[in-house]
Amino acid sequence: MQFLAYVLFYVMAFSLIVTGLILYVHVYHEGLGGLLYEPMRSIEVMLGGLAFVRELHHMLMWGVILFIAIHIYIAVYNAIFIREGTIDAIISGIKWHKRV
């Protein structure tokens, strides 16, 4: 499940970058915007137009925000209730082990 979550996160991040570039080229027509206008315009047409690109970009943004919020919640829950010391090791660099 973790593998699928991270694959989905990378797909969302890549799609967010592409839709962001499509939105970017419609505002800035010189420099990078002018260079990427034609390739991004063809992707925009394939996606169904600028209105859908904006909606998709917005939904992807909320997907990334929710992923981060859930990720932090699960990490804190794991640190408090499971007590494996993984989060402690990320913060302090030392993983504490229980005495047997």
N, C-alpha and C positions, 0 to 999 in steps of 0.2 A: 504494500500500500504506500509505503514511503517513496519507493521508486516511482510509482505512478504520479504521486503528488509532485515530486520534483520535475518529472518530465512535463507535466501539465504546467508547472510554474515557468519552465523554460520556453514552452510553446507560447504561453501568455506574454512573457517578456519580449520574445521575438516579434510577436504580432503587435504588441504595444509600440515597439520601435518602428515597425513598418507603417502602422497607421499614423503615428506621430510624424513621420517623415512626409506622408501624404498631406497631412494638415499643414505642415511647415511650408511645403512648396507652393501652397496657395496663398501664402502671406508674403513670403520673401522670394522675389523673382530674380535676384542677382546672386552671384557667388554660388554657394552650395545649392540653394533653392533652384537657381537656373540650370545648374548641371543635372540635378535629379528630377527636373520637372517631367520630362517625357517618360522615364521608367515608372515614376510614381503615378503619373496620370494613367498609364495603362493598367496598373494594379488597381487604381481607384475605379476604373470602368469595370474591371472584372468583379469587383466587390459590389457594384451596383450604385455607385455615386457617392458624392461627398457627404450627404446626410447620413447614409448608413455607415460610412467610415467614422464619422463623429460619434455615432451611437455605439459602434463596436469599440472604439477607443475608450469611451466612457465605461462600458461594461468590463473591458479588460482591466482598466485602472482599478475598479472596485474589486475585481477578482484578485489582483495582486495585494491590495490593502487587506482584504479578508484573509488571504493566505498568511500574510505577515502577522496579523492579529492572532489567528489560530495557532500559528507556529510559536509565538511568544507564550500564549496561554499553556500550550502543551509542555513547553520547556519548563515553565515555572511550576506547573503541576507535577512534573517529573522530579524536579528538584526538591519539592516540599514533601510529597507523599511516597515516592519510590526510593529516594535517597541513595542513588547510585554514585553520586558525586560528579556526574558528567558536567553539569552546569557550573558547579563550583570549580572544576578544573578549567573550564573556559574562562572564568573570571579571574581566578587566583593563580592558575598554572599548577596547582597541586590537587591531586585526586586523593581524597581521604578514604581509607578502607576501614571497615568495621573490624574490631578485634573479635576473634572467634573463641 
